Amino acid sequence: MRPADHPDFFRLPPPPGRSRESTIRLDADGRFWHDGAQVEHPGLAQGLQAWIGRHPDDGRYILTNGYDWSYFTVDDAPFVVRSLLMEPERVVLRLSDGTEEPWDPATTRIGKGDALYATVKAQAPGGPFEARFSPHAQTSLAPLLVPGEGPGADGSPAVRIGGRLHSIGAKGGRFG
């Protein structure tokens, strides 16, 4: 049994002389920084991506490996859609933590700088989470884009997947 399996794991105080606050920051492009320096070791950067979670009591973003945890700062979205896998009837998102999941266009909105954001990891502990499409992933949607034909005839963009038209949400509000 890992410590994280204990019901009070996230309520226990930090080790003596330590804090649960950290200077770790995740920027809008999905890069980790510590004390102002970019985390360059690929294994550590990928590990940090895989450790993203949300504190069950206060909802703040945390990094947890099941044995310890710490708060960290997220500049934009905690996950990035790095690339897409196009299938005849669906699109699969490849996320910054190395996982994949089917894209639900209904959860997608247009945000700051016309970046696309989708809801991901709905079943994960602390989920759902928000993922920002990388420029590569976003431009990969071009073959599916049907500009100005979103339901409601309001001129919103839409995508056509497997013969179905899916509207992309309007600009505006933040995720959850």
Residue, then its C-alpha position, 0 to 999 in steps of 0.5 A: m500500500r502506498p501512502a497516497d492510498h491512506p484516506d488522510f494522505f493529503r491532510l497530513p502535515p509536511p515533513p518537519g522543516r518543509s512546506r507543501e508550497s513549491t517554486i515549481r511552475l508550469d507555463a502555458d506551453g506545458r514546460f516546467w520551471h523550478d526557481g526560475a530555471q526550466v526543467e531540462h531533464p526529459g525524464l524529470a519533466q515527463g515525471l512531473q507531467a505524470w504527477i499532476g493532480r488536484h488537492p481533494d480539499d481545496g482544488r489547488y494543483i498539486l504534484t504527487n507521486g503517491y509517496d509525497w505531494s506539493y502544490f505548484t503553480v499552473d500559468d494556464a492549463p495543467f495539460v497540453v494536447r501535443s498531437l492528434l490521432m485522426e480516426p474515421e469516427r473520432v479524434v484521439l488527443r495525445l496529452s503532455d503526460g503521455t496519455e491518450e483519450p478520445w476528444d469530445p468536441a462538445t467540451t472544447r472552447i476558444g480561449k485567449g489568443d484563439a487557443l483551443y481548450a478541451t476538458v480531459k481526464a474526467q474520470a481521473p482523481g481530481g478531474p476533470f482537467e483542462a488541456r490547451f491545444s498546442p499550435h501543432a495539435q490545433t493546426s492538425l484540426a484543419p482538415l476537419l474544420v468547417p468555419g462558420e457552420g456551427p449549430g445555431a448559425d451564429g458563425s461559430p467554428a465547427v469540426r466534422i468528424g465521421g459525418r457529424l458536425h460539432s460546434i466549438g464553444a465561444k470565446g470567454g470564461r475559464f474552465g470550471 
